[in-house]
Amino acid sequence: MAWLIVACLATSFCVSCLATAVMRWLAPRIGLLDQPNARKVHLSPIPLGGGLGVLAGVTLPLLAVYCGAVSIAGLEQIPSWLPPEWAEHMGGVAYRATGLFRLLAAGLVISGLGLLDDIRPLPWRPKLLVQFLVAGGLVASGVRATLFTQAPWVGDVVTVFWIVGLTNAFNFLDNMDALSGGIGCIASLVFATILLTGTAVPHWFVAGFLLLIAGSLGGFLVHNWPPAKIFMGDAGSCLIGLWIASLTILGTFYDEHQVGRHVILAPLCVLAVPLYDFASVMIIRLRQGRSPFHADKSHFSHRLVELGLSKKAAVLTIHLVTLMTGLAGLLLYQVRDWTGSLLVLILVLCALAVIAILETAGRRRRDAE
């Protein structure tokens, strides 16, 4: 297990770090720059395209593993140099290649759409339409939640809105250096941990994909850590939102032989911060009579800065809250009934409530002054 984890993280980290460095050099030369304006926090043009580095960090290792798995699976005898714990998964990788390529294809569409939006801002309605179409295509291909209901359409509808919602939630979070990438990295690592240790049988395919995302985001953060040298843009933020949303559906978080149904709440705990930011921003904008997709400085991170925190402190605070709610998701696998799970959910809600009270008080004090 340790070798597989290290291989996934190290390979994707190196590829992403190198690909992002290439984009840092290339973006200014092709005019792919994020210009400062009233709703942004940076004061000088910053290269965009870091999301392509994240895409490369996940896609290239996956394709390499697939090609290797197909080749090894076709051999009569497994090579002696291949660790036994790796060899036993080669056939499974080749078998699940169809699902792999569907996720990659969906990611390419969303990342390409985001890149177009980075180059020249697109209206939100056609972007949202494409996102719904991609989510619907994933559901049709088998990426769907059952939710223990007898009506399959209920799970299908919830899955579509879950994918579209998280795609936009991570896009909303991409408003400060290392914010969206850091949260995506933390969430991916927590979900991978759950899938490798929380169930009776480790789910290597989905966990491996999540580890590649975490490693790739780590390589990107080398260049994006404050002060950022490059931004991921919509090409990256929407991509990681789509992939994490899809993988939380594909991941078998429920194990009838080990834990109860309450563990299906784990994704809500781990992703509590992106969902909180997304919901609160939408509410603020609608209350003010503006479009919910009109960019501004009403995000969670901006509201923390209004309290007096520096941008870096605000980002680190949100990372720590994300880690705390993620650990609560892990804690769900240590309780055996709905009573214990309710206490975990109350813990998550209390953490978000404390943040909400503090940031609301800070904003009201600023308005009063």
Summary of the structure (lengths in Angstrom):
residues: 369
radius of gyration: 20.5
end to end distance: 56.6
largest distance: 76.3
contacts: 1283
relative contact order: 0.13
helix: 74%
strand: 1%
